[in-house]
Amino acid sequence: MDKPSKKDLKEQYKNRVIIGGVYCVRCSGADNLWLRATTDIQGSKNRFAFSVSTNSCPEMCMSESWKQFGATTFSFEILEKIEKKETQTTREFSDDVNTLLELWIEKRNGENSELRRSVI
């Protein structure tokens, strides 16, 4: 089987389906929940998995719980996905993901959560 050319790989990358969304990181030891939004849900999931596998806390705001309860008490949960439309600009997609996060924040308002309102 032939190896794909750089041109083919570039084209595949440009034409890939981009999926963003809202996810949460939970610490079962402290019963904490952090809501996050991203324009690349798979990338965020991969970064979290890497953090757990190397026992390196993904964010400073989680470090106290990370040190106290350990990486194995943390989990990554996708709450809602959204697909970037072909006609959307990166900025428009980012705005849509931020809006989705705001809806989830309203939905989760009242829980013991640390919330961030920016897209990663």
SULDA-V893175 format. One record per residue. N is the residue number from 0. SS is DSSP state (h for helix, s for strand, l for the rest). PSI is psi in whole degrees, 0 to 359 (none if undefined). OMEGA is omega in degrees with one decimal (* if undefined). Layout:
n:N ss:SS psi:PSI omega:OMEGA
n:N ss:SS psi:PSI omega:OMEGA
//
This chain:
n:0 ss:l psi:135 omega:-178.3
n:1 ss:l psi:146 omega:176.3
n:2 ss:l psi:135 omega:-179.9
n:3 ss:l psi:145 omega:179.4
n:4 ss:l psi:164 omega:177.8
n:5 ss:h psi:323 omega:179.5
n:6 ss:h psi:316 omega:178.7
n:7 ss:h psi:318 omega:179.4
n:8 ss:h psi:319 omega:176.9
n:9 ss:h psi:316 omega:-179.2
n:10 ss:h psi:317 omega:177.6
n:11 ss:h psi:319 omega:-179.8
n:12 ss:h psi:315 omega:-180.0
n:13 ss:h psi:326 omega:-175.1
n:14 ss:l psi:6 omega:-178.9
n:15 ss:l psi:156 omega:176.6
n:16 ss:l psi:126 omega:-179.3
n:17 ss:l psi:124 omega:-177.9
n:18 ss:s psi:124 omega:175.7
n:19 ss:s psi:191 omega:176.8
n:20 ss:s psi:196 omega:-178.2
n:21 ss:s psi:136 omega:177.6
n:22 ss:s psi:168 omega:175.3
n:23 ss:s psi:151 omega:172.9
n:24 ss:s psi:125 omega:-178.8
n:25 ss:s psi:145 omega:170.7
n:26 ss:s psi:108 omega:-177.5
n:27 ss:l psi:332 omega:179.9
n:28 ss:l psi:320 omega:-177.7
n:29 ss:l psi:359 omega:-177.3
n:30 ss:l psi:39 omega:177.4
n:31 ss:s psi:156 omega:-179.8
n:32 ss:s psi:130 omega:176.3
n:33 ss:s psi:122 omega:177.1
n:34 ss:s psi:139 omega:-179.6
n:35 ss:s psi:157 omega:174.6
n:36 ss:s psi:149 omega:-179.2
n:37 ss:s psi:152 omega:174.0
n:38 ss:l psi:0 omega:178.1
n:39 ss:l psi:85 omega:-174.0
n:40 ss:h psi:321 omega:-179.1
n:41 ss:h psi:321 omega:177.4
n:42 ss:h psi:318 omega:178.5
n:43 ss:h psi:320 omega:178.2
n:44 ss:h psi:318 omega:178.5
n:45 ss:h psi:317 omega:178.9
n:46 ss:h psi:319 omega:178.7
n:47 ss:h psi:314 omega:179.4
n:48 ss:h psi:320 omega:177.7
n:49 ss:h psi:317 omega:178.7
n:50 ss:h psi:317 omega:179.3
n:51 ss:h psi:316 omega:-177.0
n:52 ss:h psi:333 omega:179.7
n:53 ss:h psi:3 omega:-177.9
n:54 ss:l psi:43 omega:176.5
n:55 ss:l psi:119 omega:-175.8
n:56 ss:l psi:130 omega:-176.1
n:57 ss:l psi:333 omega:-178.7
n:58 ss:l psi:146 omega:-178.5
n:59 ss:h psi:323 omega:-177.2
n:60 ss:h psi:343 omega:179.9
n:61 ss:h psi:353 omega:-168.9
n:62 ss:h psi:323 omega:-179.7
n:63 ss:h psi:312 omega:178.0
n:64 ss:h psi:323 omega:179.9
n:65 ss:h psi:314 omega:180.0
n:66 ss:h psi:319 omega:-175.5
n:67 ss:h psi:317 omega:-172.2
n:68 ss:h psi:342 omega:178.1
n:69 ss:l psi:160 omega:-175.5
n:70 ss:h psi:329 omega:-175.3
n:71 ss:h psi:346 omega:177.8
n:72 ss:h psi:357 omega:-179.6
n:73 ss:s psi:142 omega:177.7
n:74 ss:s psi:156 omega:-178.7
n:75 ss:s psi:125 omega:-178.5
n:76 ss:s psi:124 omega:176.5
n:77 ss:s psi:124 omega:-178.6
n:78 ss:s psi:320 omega:-180.0
n:79 ss:s psi:137 omega:179.5
n:80 ss:s psi:153 omega:175.2
n:81 ss:s psi:136 omega:-177.7
n:82 ss:s psi:136 omega:177.8
n:83 ss:l psi:129 omega:178.8
n:84 ss:l psi:153 omega:-178.9
n:85 ss:l psi:328 omega:-175.9
n:86 ss:l psi:352 omega:-178.5
n:87 ss:l psi:142 omega:170.9
n:88 ss:l psi:167 omega:177.4
n:89 ss:h psi:319 omega:-179.6
n:90 ss:h psi:316 omega:178.8
n:91 ss:h psi:319 omega:178.9
n:92 ss:h psi:317 omega:177.7
n:93 ss:h psi:318 omega:178.0
n:94 ss:h psi:319 omega:178.6
n:95 ss:h psi:318 omega:179.6
n:96 ss:h psi:319 omega:177.4
n:97 ss:h psi:320 omega:177.9
n:98 ss:h psi:318 omega:177.5
n:99 ss:h psi:318 omega:177.2
n:100 ss:h psi:316 omega:179.1
n:101 ss:h psi:320 omega:177.7
n:102 ss:h psi:318 omega:178.4
n:103 ss:h psi:325 omega:177.8
n:104 ss:h psi:316 omega:177.4
n:105 ss:h psi:318 omega:-179.7
n:106 ss:h psi:320 omega:-176.6
n:107 ss:h psi:0 omega:-177.5
n:108 ss:l psi:133 omega:-179.4
n:109 ss:l psi:340 omega:175.4
n:110 ss:l psi:162 omega:176.3
n:111 ss:l psi:84 omega:-174.3
n:112 ss:s psi:147 omega:169.6
n:113 ss:s psi:123 omega:-172.3
n:114 ss:s psi:142 omega:175.7
n:115 ss:s psi:138 omega:-172.9
n:116 ss:s psi:23 omega:-179.2
n:117 ss:s psi:155 omega:178.4
n:118 ss:s psi:135 omega:177.3
n:119 ss:l psi:none omega:*
//
